[in-house]
Amino acid sequence: MSVDAAELEELLKIYYSRLFPYSPYIKWLSYNNNEYLSKREFCFTLNGDIYLRYKSFSNVDEFKKELKTVNPFKIDVGAIYNVKPKDHKSFKSGSFAAVEREVVFDIDMTDYDEVRYCCSDAKICSDCWVFMKITISLNPGTVAQTQRSAPTAGYS
């Protein structure tokens, strides 16, 4: 099933109005600390590859209001900065800097389409899931080198 941009825009309005898990999402990204949240950068991608960078929010209500207003096709979560990203233009060049980042390994099943014999694109089965398990098993050494103590795996 394919959805064109206009349909997706309408579906996202419904998703952001009724289904998006605002509180758990913000709690997770803020480490349950609004001061931390206010210094995290968000980037929204709108229809037509329009990027809205340096967004930041003081609380879940601000985030929810903005998401419902701009209706992004994509949300990117960025680093924690020394000041609120939305205020970055009011600081001298060089004084706005990232102070903390999470390490993210984005493994796409489509990267394995040339060697998968069962599925392709976003489709996945237990046979091709083996490729994901192998890739994940190769990453612990890389994660250890980054000195991160609590790796988390997610599937989307």
C-alpha positions as CSV (number, residue, x, y, z in Angstrom):
1,M,0.0,0.0,0.0
2,S,1.4,3.4,-0.9
3,V,0.3,6.7,0.4
4,D,0.8,10.0,-1.4
5,A,2.0,13.1,0.4
6,A,-1.5,14.6,0.7
7,E,-2.9,11.5,2.2
8,L,0.1,11.2,4.6
9,E,-0.4,14.7,5.7
10,E,-4.1,14.0,6.7
11,L,-3.1,10.7,8.4
12,L,-0.4,12.5,10.4
13,K,-2.9,15.1,11.6
14,I,-5.0,12.2,13.0
15,Y,-1.9,10.5,14.4
16,Y,-0.6,13.7,16.2
17,S,-4.0,14.5,17.5
18,R,-5.1,11.1,18.8
19,L,-2.3,8.6,18.9
20,F,1.2,10.1,19.4
21,P,2.6,9.0,22.8
22,Y,3.6,12.5,23.9
23,S,4.3,12.0,27.6
24,P,6.3,8.8,27.3
25,Y,8.3,10.2,24.4
26,I,9.2,13.4,26.2
27,K,9.9,11.6,29.4
28,W,12.3,9.2,27.6
29,L,14.1,12.0,25.7
30,S,14.4,14.4,28.7
31,Y,15.5,11.7,31.1
32,N,12.5,13.1,33.1
33,N,14.1,16.5,33.4
34,N,12.6,19.6,31.7
35,E,15.9,21.5,32.0
36,Y,17.5,18.7,30.0
37,L,14.6,18.7,27.5
38,S,14.8,22.5,26.9
39,K,18.4,22.0,25.6
40,R,17.7,19.1,23.3
41,E,17.5,19.9,19.6
42,F,14.6,18.6,17.5
43,C,14.4,18.8,13.7
44,F,11.1,18.5,11.9
45,T,11.0,17.6,8.2
46,L,7.9,18.8,6.4
47,N,6.4,17.8,3.1
48,G,8.7,18.8,0.3
49,D,11.9,18.1,2.4
50,I,11.6,21.4,4.3
51,Y,13.8,21.2,7.4
52,L,13.0,23.1,10.7
53,R,16.1,22.8,12.8
54,Y,17.0,24.0,16.2
55,K,13.6,23.4,17.7
56,S,13.5,23.0,21.5
57,F,10.8,22.8,24.0
58,S,10.4,23.4,27.8
59,N,7.7,20.8,28.3
60,V,5.5,18.2,26.8
61,D,2.7,20.7,26.2
62,E,4.9,23.0,24.0
63,F,6.1,19.9,22.1
64,K,2.6,18.7,21.5
65,K,1.3,22.1,20.4
66,E,4.2,22.5,17.9
67,L,3.9,19.0,16.5
68,K,0.1,19.4,15.9
69,T,0.8,22.8,14.3
70,V,3.6,22.0,11.9
71,N,2.5,18.3,11.2
72,P,6.0,17.0,10.4
73,F,6.6,14.0,8.1
74,K,9.7,13.2,10.1
75,I,11.1,14.0,13.6
76,D,14.8,13.9,14.2
77,V,16.1,14.0,17.7
78,G,19.4,15.8,18.2
79,A,22.1,16.5,20.8
80,I,21.8,18.3,24.1
81,Y,23.3,21.8,23.8
82,N,24.8,24.2,26.4
83,V,21.8,26.6,25.6
84,K,18.3,26.2,24.2
85,P,18.7,25.4,20.5
86,K,15.8,27.7,19.6
87,D,17.8,30.6,21.1
88,H,21.1,29.7,19.2
89,K,21.1,32.8,17.1
90,S,21.3,35.1,20.1
91,F,24.7,33.7,21.1
92,K,28.1,34.6,19.6
93,S,29.5,32.2,17.0
94,G,31.3,29.3,18.7
95,S,29.4,29.7,22.0
96,F,26.6,27.4,20.9
97,A,27.8,23.8,21.2
98,A,26.6,20.3,21.7
99,V,27.5,19.0,25.1
100,E,26.0,15.5,24.9
101,R,24.9,13.1,22.2
102,E,23.5,9.6,22.1
103,V,25.2,7.1,19.8
104,V,22.7,5.7,17.3
105,F,23.3,2.8,14.8
106,D,20.6,2.9,12.2
107,I,20.5,-0.5,10.5
108,D,18.1,-0.7,7.6
109,M,16.9,-4.1,6.3
110,T,16.8,-2.6,2.8
111,D,20.6,-2.6,3.0
112,Y,20.4,-6.4,2.9
113,D,18.1,-6.7,-0.1
114,E,21.0,-8.0,-2.4
115,V,21.6,-11.0,-0.1
116,R,18.1,-11.7,1.2
117,Y,16.2,-14.5,-0.6
118,C,12.9,-14.2,1.2
119,C,11.9,-10.6,1.5
120,S,12.7,-7.1,0.2
121,D,12.2,-3.5,1.0
122,A,10.5,-3.0,4.4
123,K,9.2,-6.6,4.6
124,I,10.8,-8.8,7.2
125,C,10.5,-12.4,8.3
126,S,12.2,-14.7,10.7
127,D,14.7,-15.9,8.0
128,C,15.9,-12.4,7.2
129,W,15.8,-11.3,10.8
130,V,19.0,-13.3,11.1
131,F,20.8,-10.5,9.3
132,M,19.7,-8.1,12.0
133,K,20.8,-10.4,14.8
134,I,24.2,-10.7,13.2
135,T,24.6,-7.0,12.7
136,I,23.5,-6.3,16.3
137,S,25.9,-8.9,17.7
138,L,28.8,-7.1,15.8
139,N,28.1,-3.8,17.5
140,P,28.8,-4.4,21.3
141,G,32.5,-3.7,20.8
142,T,31.7,-0.5,19.0
143,V,29.3,0.5,21.7
144,A,31.9,-0.3,24.4
145,Q,34.4,2.0,22.5
146,T,32.0,4.9,22.9
147,Q,32.0,4.4,26.7
148,R,28.2,4.2,26.8
149,S,27.0,2.0,29.6
150,A,23.4,1.4,28.7
151,P,22.8,0.4,25.1
152,T,19.2,0.2,24.0
153,A,17.9,-1.6,20.9
154,G,14.8,-0.6,19.1
155,Y,12.9,-1.7,16.0
156,S,10.9,0.6,13.8
